[in-house]
């Protein structure tokens, strides 16, 4: 489960995503927003991406970065 905490005016996310026997630790990092609703949406999407990665053996965030890099070419 990912949790949010406010540092200054910006929300940060951290926690552990567990699915079955697999666990992924998420180091604390900025959501880059001062709005709680936007930070919650970011945390949900980040958790969903990690869960998909656990299920399919793919790092979704890294894959998305690679696709964007290829699209820029």
C-alpha positions in Angstrom: 0.0 0.0 0.0 1.3 3.4 -0.9 0.9 6.3 1.5 1.1 10.0 1.0 2.7 12.6 3.2 3.1 16.3 2.7 6.5 17.9 2.8 6.3 21.6 2.5 3.6 22.3 -0.1 4.3 19.1 -2.1 2.9 15.6 -1.6 5.3 12.6 -1.5 4.4 9.0 -2.0 6.1 5.9 -0.5 5.3 2.4 0.7 5.2 -1.3 -0.4 3.1 -2.8 -3.2 2.4 -6.5 -2.5 0.7 -8.9 -4.9 0.7 -12.6 -3.9 4.1 -13.4 -2.7 5.8 -10.6 -4.5 6.6 -7.2 -2.9 8.1 -4.1 -4.3 9.3 -1.3 -2.1 8.7 2.2 -3.4 11.2 4.8 -2.1 9.7 8.1 -1.1 9.5 10.5 -4.0 7.6 13.6 -5.0 4.3 13.5 -6.8 5.1 17.1 -8.0 1.8 18.4 -6.9 0.4 20.4 -4.0 -3.2 19.1 -4.6 -4.1 16.1 -2.5 -6.6 14.7 -5.1 -4.0 14.8 -7.8 -1.4 13.2 -5.5 -3.9 10.4 -4.7 -4.5 9.8 -8.4 -0.8 9.7 -9.0 -0.3 7.1 -6.2 -3.2 4.9 -7.5 -1.7 4.9 -11.0 1.8 4.2 -9.7 0.5 1.3 -7.6 -1.5 -0.1 -10.6 1.6 0.1 -12.8 3.7 -1.8 -10.2 1.0 -4.4 -9.9 0.8 -4.9 -13.6 4.6 -5.2 -13.6 4.5 -7.9 -11.0 1.8 -9.8 -12.8 3.4 -9.7 -16.2 7.1 -9.4 -15.3 7.4 -6.0 -16.9 8.6 -2.7 -15.4 5.7 -0.6 -16.8 7.3 2.8 -15.9 10.5 1.8 -17.7 8.6 0.5 -20.7 6.6 3.8 -20.9 9.8 5.8 -20.8 11.3 3.7 -23.6 8.1 4.1 -25.8 8.2 7.9 -25.3 11.8 7.9 -26.3 11.2 5.9 -29.4 8.2 8.2 -30.3 10.4 11.2 -30.0 12.7 9.9 -32.7 
